[in-house]
Amino acid sequence: MAESAWTIDGLFFLTVLAMTAATYSMRAGGYWIMGRVPLTPRVRRGLESLPGAIIVSTILPIALKGGLPAALCLAVAAAGMAVLRKDIIAVFLGVAAAAAARAAGL
């Protein structure tokens, strides 16, 4: 039995609407909850460590899936950022390392 185009479009619309509601409720709920949490030194340290944890959780799967060239690229970019503290130079170094690794056949 074939579904009509309206059903598929309606399902798509409902899915987008549900995702929008979920995203808004998470963001608004986070602000609401943090408005009621006292910012002790321990909570502040936890919040300050979140950006690093998010970056690692985003980059690690890329490095694992991309193999040696991706891991080399990320390591060079991280080292460049740690030493030079310049985003654009770290990105350039990472891209150059990836190009060199691919040219070397890694």
C-alpha positions in Angstrom: 0.0 0.0 0.0 1.5 3.3 -1.1 1.6 6.2 1.3 0.3 9.6 0.1 2.7 12.5 -0.2 0.8 14.4 2.5 1.5 11.6 5.0 5.2 11.8 4.3 5.3 15.6 4.4 3.1 15.6 7.5 5.4 13.2 9.2 8.4 15.3 8.2 6.7 18.4 9.6 5.8 16.7 12.9 9.4 15.4 13.2 10.9 18.8 12.7 8.3 20.3 15.1 9.1 17.7 17.8 12.9 18.2 17.3 12.4 22.0 17.6 10.3 21.6 20.8 12.9 19.2 22.3 15.8 21.5 21.5 14.0 24.6 22.9 13.0 22.7 26.1 16.5 21.5 26.7 18.0 24.9 26.2 15.4 26.7 28.3 15.4 24.0 30.9 19.2 24.3 31.2 18.9 28.1 31.8 16.1 27.5 34.3 18.0 24.8 36.2 21.3 26.8 36.3 19.3 29.7 37.6 18.6 27.6 40.7 22.0 26.0 41.2 24.5 27.9 43.4 27.8 28.5 41.6 30.1 26.9 44.1 33.8 26.5 43.2 33.2 22.9 42.4 30.3 23.7 40.0 32.3 26.5 38.4 35.2 24.1 37.7 32.8 21.6 36.2 31.3 24.2 33.9 34.8 25.4 32.9 35.8 21.9 31.9 32.8 21.3 29.6 34.2 22.9 26.5 37.3 20.7 26.5 35.2 17.6 27.1 32.9 18.5 24.2 35.8 19.0 21.9 37.4 15.7 22.8 34.1 13.9 22.4 33.7 15.4 19.0 37.2 14.9 17.7 38.0 11.5 19.1 35.6 9.6 16.8 37.0 11.5 13.8 40.5 10.5 14.8 39.5 6.8 15.3 37.6 6.6 12.1 40.1 8.6 10.0 43.0 6.4 10.9 46.6 7.6 11.1 46.3 10.7 8.8 43.4 12.1 10.8 45.1 11.4 14.1 48.4 13.0 12.9 46.5 16.0 11.6 44.7 16.5 14.9 47.9 16.0 16.9 49.8 18.6 14.8 46.9 21.1 15.1 46.7 20.6 18.8 50.4 21.0 19.3 50.4 24.1 17.1 47.6 25.6 19.1 49.3 24.8 22.4 52.6 26.3 21.3 51.5 29.3 19.2 48.0 30.0 20.6 46.8 31.1 17.1 43.7 29.3 15.7 44.3 29.9 12.1 47.9 28.8 12.2 46.9 25.6 14.0 44.3 24.9 11.4 46.9 25.5 8.6 49.4 23.2 10.3 46.7 20.5 10.7 45.7 20.7 7.0 49.3 20.7 5.9 49.9 17.6 8.1 46.9 15.8 6.6 48.1 16.7 3.0 51.6 15.4 3.8 50.2 12.2 5.3 48.0 11.6 2.3 50.9 12.4 -0.1 53.1 9.9 1.8 50.4 7.3 1.3 49.5 6.9 4.9 
